[in-house]
Amino acid sequence: MKIRHDITVTLGGIISLGLLLTFGLALWPVTIRVDHDWLKPLALLVASALYLGGVGLLFRFLHRVTPKTSKWLAWGLWGIFLLVQVWVATTWVAAPRADLYFVHQQALNLLDGSHHWNAYFYTYPNNVNFTLLLSGILQLGRWLVGSDSGVWLNVVQFAWLDLGLLAIWHQLRRHNPARANLFMVLIMTAVPFYAYALNTYSDTAVIPLALLAIAAFRHLQRATTWEQITVRSIVLSLLLVAAYLIKANFIVLLIAVVITLWVRPNQSPHPGFTRSLLTLVLLATLVVGGGLAKKTARANGYVTDPNQALPAMSWVAMSWNPATYGQYHLDNVAQIRQQPTQAAKQATAKADLTTYLHEMGPSGIANHLFKKARLFLANGTFDSFQINRAYDRAPNWYRQHRATSDWFLAIWCQLSYLALLLVNLGWGIQQIRRYHLTSAYLLGGLFFIGLACFHIIFWETEERYALPIFFLLIAGTAAGYRQPLNILRYSERSSWLPLGMALAFTGILGLAAWQNTNLMVHSNSEPVSVVSQNEGHYYQNHHLRLNTRQSLTQPFTAPLPFDQFTIGTGKRLTGQLTLTNVQGKVVWQSRGKTTTFDQTIPLQAPGTYHLTVTNRGSHTIALQTAPATYPLLPQAIQHHPHEYLSFEVKQRSVAPVLSNGKFWLLFGAMWLSGLLVIDRFYWYRRRI
């Protein structure tokens, strides 16, 4: 027993150290995947402290209300939460791009009876299981609402995420209703939740499975009869294996569950029986589940081809390319794909890895690990603003002001991330001091450490792979938040303390504002995206060919004014580009014998237009397109009902990151919020 206890405390120390390092990384978010400047570390610290102060005041309020009021408050919070979800689900519909494009199209093909699989799935077999699942969801949509539209998928994804949140909320409510309500407020204001609910991909599918598994683990720990132990072991195993089959990196959650089960006590009269039974059931479910998944894939026409698939070593080698932060690199993939056999692919990947490690040396390896850790852990956005680059449906105010809106939302994500990390770090240290760790904290912490090690040390690194950590941090904050009692009690002996804190806060915030004045002068030339159909740039190389004097016309609807467009990669051709409005009037036409596919034109009003490309040369030209049986745009290329031109329509925007008014509004709001937090904590000092 003592050995288990020592192991538990040691693991708690490792988790706390991981949270501390993550907090340090989050003060300097990476900028390689965002198009804006972050606030300086001092400003992020101040803002996160204000967020934390707001959480403290909110918790005091929730803790002081009567049980009856708390019950009504819970219903009210859930009601507001669901209304917000309905609004988001019906107002924003993301356009499937990159991996999502292939998954969505293949799911529709299966639904329509075609068992031919795109070559993409032989290179990336990891998405086969999710594609089969998506096909079933789309079929259900046709049965229930007669549609497989994006709104239907949004509703399903929100409902599925809510199921996982409900499981955690219920666990918290059993112990403390105030903490359950705090969890609701935190998740309601969590931007990544909404961003990923609009993202039809495996990331959204596995998160609820992980949350349900954590809740099921808690129930297993409390099981006392062999019937309860057996049923709960089966349920937990099914959830874990389902998550693993959809997203393979969730193998670390299986490992975390087994470790936690063996080192933490449970309420069974024979604890060893619970541990042994779950381990055996989990292994059996893993074997049977893997076999059923392969059988289902074969029944739907998919048979693995090892000579086309990327071997595991290629992902490891790609992640150690010193020219990147460990993220996906298309050139590395192309090099491996060119090899004809599995053995050749494996040998090339191994040679690449050996070369990279030799070139970097010990210091370079350490630096590369640091870069990968920053990409994986430093950004509290979890890639929320890159996963959905284009929208089939979105409010015009958001399209026009997306850069500014995303900047404010990203800052909100970052400061809340810092605050959540700090609370969970404090909760962990408190448990270590008491020499007792809760099973939930240990399980979540091991999952966090395992996921970080998996991607930072071995595998490819992306911010979105860290998304499960975000939900764990919110749950941990709701479960482990404690009021700063020492500071509040000390304030009883000094009425000048709040005034001193206010003056110090004002000085620090003034310094932070001065450090960030470049936001008002640094030009952000990122254009406003008006229409984007950018399929065809990833994996596939589909083209429509135009012979001499042939034309191709792509209709599109612009919801905003525009003055730029790019076709494909913007290359030069011998030919002519023509833009006509809905009445057929030519509003712009390229001049000269040759032209480029990257054009700036006079500002055009919102409306429906036709973009025509005419080949005036003596040679055939190839235009990059994307085939699809679902609408990538409202209208396909004329006379090609299932083809869409790869192009983007934009509006020039050259302005500072923030205007003077928005800059001072931001820091003024922070200043007033800080004074309010200090005042309210001073008011509470006699009520603690």
C-alpha positions, 0 to 999 in steps of 0.5 A: 500500500505504501508503495502505491501511495509513494507512486501516486504522490510522485506522479502528482509531482510530475503532473504539477511540474508539467502544468508549471512548464506549460504555464511558462510556455503559454506566456509566449504563444507561438505565432507560426499558425496565426495571423496576428500579434499576441499581447506581451507576457506582462499583459497576458499575466495581468489579464489572466489574473483578472480572469482568475479574480472573476472566477473567484468572485463567481465561485463566492456567489455560487457558493453562497446561494441557497440549494433551491436557487442553485437548482434553478440557476443550473437549469437557467445556465443549461437553458442559456447554453443550449440557446447559444449552441442553437444560434451558433449551429444555425448561423455558422456552417464550416466548409469541409476542407483538406482532410475534411473534404476527403472524409465528407466526400467518401462518407457521401459516396458510401451513403450512395452505395459506392464502395470505391475509396479515394486513394487518400485513405490508403495513404491515411488509413487513420480516418477510415473508422471516422468516415464510416461513422460519419456515413452513418450520421449522414444517413440518420440525417436523411431519415430524420430531417431529409437532409445531410446539411451542415446544420444537421452535422452541427446539431449532432456535434453539439449534442454529442459534446453536451453528452460528455459535458453532462457526464462531468457536470453530473459528477461535480454536482454530486459533490458540490452544486456550486462547482457544477454551476462554475463548470457550466459558466466556464464551458459556456465562455470557452471559444474552442468548444464552439469552434470544434463543434463546427468542425466535422472531424475526429477531434470532435468525435473523441472528446465526449468519449474521453469525458464519458470514460472519466465519469465511467472510471469514477463509477467503477471506483465506487463499485462494490458488487461483482455485478457492478464491477463487471458492467462498469468495466465493460462500459468503460472498456467500450468507451476507451476502445471506441476513442482509440479506434477513432483516434489512435493517440488516445492509446495514452488514455487507456494506459492512464486508466490502467495505471490509475486503477492499479495505484489508487484504491477502490471501494470493492471488497476485493480491490484486486478483482476490480483491477484484474477484471478491467485489465482483462476486459479492456484487452479483450475489447481492444482485440475484438473491437479492432477486429470488428473495425477491420471487418466493417471496413472490408464490408464497405469496400476498404482493404488496406494497402501497406505499400501506399500507407505512410509507415509510423516511422515516417510520422516520427521522422517528419516530426523531427524535421529541424526546419519545422516545429514538428508539425505536418510537412507536405514535402516530407510526406511527398518524399515518402509517398514516392517510394513504391513499397512499404519497405522502401518507405520505411527505409527512407523515413528511417534515413531521414530521421537519422539525418535529422538527429545527426544534423541537430546534435544534442543541443539541437535536439533539446531546442527542437523538443522545446519548439515542439512543446511550444507548438503543442502546449503554448496556445490556448486557442488549440488551433480554433481559428485555423481548423475552419478557414472557410464557411459556407454560412457565416454572418457578414459582420463576422466575415468583414471583421474576422481578423479583429474578432478572432484576435480578441477571441484568441486573447480571451482563449489565452488568458483563460488558458493561463488562469485554468493552468494556474488553478489546476497547478494550485490544486495539484500542489495542495493535494501533494502537500496533503499527501493524497491525490484524487483519482480523477486528478491523477487520471486526467494528469496522466492523460495530459502527460501521456499525450504531451510525451506522445506528440512532443517526443515521438509523433507529429505535433499540432495544437489541435491534438492538445484539445483534450487537455482544455476540457480536463483543465476546465473540469479541474478548475471547477473541481479544485478552485480554492479561494485565496484565504490567506490574502483575504484574511490578511486584508482585515488587518490593513484597510490600506491594502486594497488601495495599495493593490489598486495603485500597484495594479494601475502601474503594472497595467500602464506598463503592459499597455506601453509594451503593447502600443505596437498593436496600434501602429503595426500594419496587418495586411491580411485581406478579408476572405470573401469567397474561398474554395481552396480544395485541390491544394492538399493531396490530390492534383485534379485539373480541368484542361482547356484547349485553345479558345475554350472557356471555363466559367465559375459562378459565385456569390460574394456576401461582401465587397471585393477587389482581389481574386486568386485562381489556383496558385496565381500563376501566369497564363496566355489567356483572358479573365472576365468577370460578369455580374448577374445581369451578364454585364462585364464589370472587369476584364484582363488586358493583354495577351497574357495575364496572371491568376492573382489579380487586383481589380476595382472594388465590386459590390456584393452580389452574384458574379461569373468568373470566366477563364479563356485560353488564348494561347496555342497550348492546353492549360490546366486549371486546378479544381475539386470534384465533389457531389456536395456543394463546395460552393452554391454553384459548380462550374458551368457544364461541369455539375460536380467540379469547383474551381480552386480560387479565392475572392478577397477584400484588401485590408491594410490597417493596424492590428487594433485601432486606437479606440479598440486598443484603449477600450481593451486596456480600459476595460481591463483597468476597470475590471481590475479595480472591481475585482480588488474592491469586491475581494476587499468587500468579501474580506469579512465574509470568508 
